[in-house]
Amino acid sequence: MEIQLNSVITCPNCGHKKEEIMPADACQYFYECENCKSILKPKQGDCCVFCSYGTVKCPPVQQNKKCC
C-alpha cells in the first residue's frame, strides 16, 4: 500500500480548504487556518488534525500502526 502524504484539510469554522503535506512519521496536533486563524485540534478519538479534518488520514493510521 502506498502512503499518501497530501491531504486537503477543511476548517470546520469557516469552511476554508487547503492542501497540505502531512509529516510521514508524526502526528500533527494543532493546525492554524490561514483564513480565519482558528487553531484546530483533533476531535475526540482522533490522533491528529488530518484524521479529524483532512481528506486522507495520517500516515501511521494509513499503515494500521499505533498513532502518536
N, C-alpha and C positions, 0 to 999 in steps of 0.2 A: 504494500500500500504506500502510495506516495503522499508525503506530508505536505499539506498546503499551508503556506505562511501568510498569504494575503487574505484579509477579511474586511468586509465593509461593516464598520461599526455605526450604529444608529443611536443618536441621543434620544432617550425617552422623554426629555423635557421639551425639546424644540423640533425634533424630527430630522435634524441635520445628519447627513450621511457622509462618511469619508472612508476611503480605502486605506488601510494601514497594514504594515508588515509586522507580524507577531514575532516575539522572541522565540527562537527554536527550542530553548531549554529552560524557560522560566515562565511563570505566570505574571500577568500584569494586573495588579490590584486596583490601580487608580488610572483614570483617563480624563483629561480635561477637554470638553467640547470646545472646538475652536470658534463656534458660532455664539453660543450663549454663556460660555465659560463655566458651565456646571461641571462639578467633579463627580464622575461616575464611579460607583463601587459595585462589585459583583452582587447579584441577587442572592438571597439566602439559598444555600445548597450548591451554588456555583463557585468555581475556584478562581475565576478571573473575569474581567470585563468583556473579553471576547466570547466566553461561554454564555454570558448574560445578554450581550447586545450586538454581537457580531454575527455575520452570515456563516462563519466557519468557526468551529470550536478550536481551542488552543492545541498546539502540537502534542503535549502529553496526553490529553484526552483523546485525540485522534489515534494515538498509538496504544490506547487502552492501558496506559500507565497511571500510577497514582499521581495525581496533580500536586503541585507545590503546597 
